[in-house]
Amino acid sequence: MLNTSKDFFNILKSKVFLNLMNTSRINIAELNAAITLLIKSNIDFDVIFTSGTNRLFPQAILTIFINPNTNIDFIFGKAQPDEGI
């Protein structure tokens, strides 16, 4: 969990997360950069990836845990199956 809200807001203001907030599609390098930043900052998070099917497009969800009652989800997807996520 985050020790202070200041740490969390500094992470959200980073270029990596500003890019994440401004797109519904993400490439693997951007997702890995976000994960690296969260690990270095000792912030709890989950990443879930669901592969695409004939009916559903691939989707990735990055969940950041702010405190026991609050989290933020970044949901990436909506791309055509042959375009990546």
For each residue, the residues with C-beta under 8 A, 3 or more apart:
1: 44 65 66 67 68
2: 5 7 8 43 44 65 66 67
3: 7
4: 7 8
5: 2 8 9 66
6: 9 10
7: 2 3 4 10 11 41 43
8: 2 4 5 11 12 43 64 66
9: 5 6 12 13
10: 6 7 13 14
11: 7 8 14 17 37 38 41 43
12: 8 9 17 21
13: 9 10 17 18
14: 10 11 17 18 37
15: 18 19
16: 19 20 30 33 34 37
17: 11 12 13 14 20 21 34 37
18: 13 14 15 21 22
19: 15 16 22 23 30
20: 16 17 23 26 30 34 62 74 76
21: 12 17 18 74
22: 18 19
23: 19 20 26 76
24: 75 76 77 78
25: 76 77 78 79 83 84 85
26: 20 23 30 31 60 76 85
27: 30 31 84
28: 31 32
29: 32 33
30: 16 19 20 26 27 33 34
31: 26 27 28 34 35 47 60 62 76
32: 28 29 35 36
33: 16 29 30 36 37
34: 16 17 20 30 31 37 38 62 74
35: 31 32 38 39 45 47 62
36: 32 33 39 40
37: 11 14 16 17 33 34 40 41
38: 11 34 35 41 43 45 64
39: 35 36 42 43
40: 36 37
41: 7 11 37 38
42: 39
43: 2 7 8 11 38 39 64 65
44: 1 2 64 65
45: 35 38 62 63 64 65
46: 61 62 63 65
47: 31 35 60 61 62 63
48: 60 61 63
49: 58 59 60 61 85
50: 56 58 59 60
51: 58
52: 56 57 58 81
53: 56
54:
55:
56: 50 52 53 59
57: 52 77 78 79 80 81 85
58: 49 50 51 52 77 79 81 84 85
59: 49 50 56 75 76 77 85
60: 26 31 47 48 49 50 75 76 77 85
61: 46 47 48 49 73 74 75 76
62: 20 31 34 35 45 46 47 73 74 76
63: 45 46 47 48 71 72 73 74
64: 8 38 43 44 45 71 72 74
65: 1 2 43 44 45 46 70 71
66: 1 2 5 8 70 71 72
67: 1 2 70
68: 1
69:
70: 65 66 67
71: 63 64 65 66
72: 63 64 66
73: 61 62 63
74: 20 21 34 61 62 63 64
75: 24 59 60 61
76: 20 23 24 25 26 31 59 60 61 62 85
77: 24 25 57 58 59 60 85
78: 24 25 57
79: 25 57 58 83 84 85
80: 57 83
81: 52 57 58
82:
83: 25 79 80
84: 25 27 58 79
85: 25 26 49 57 58 59 60 76 77 79
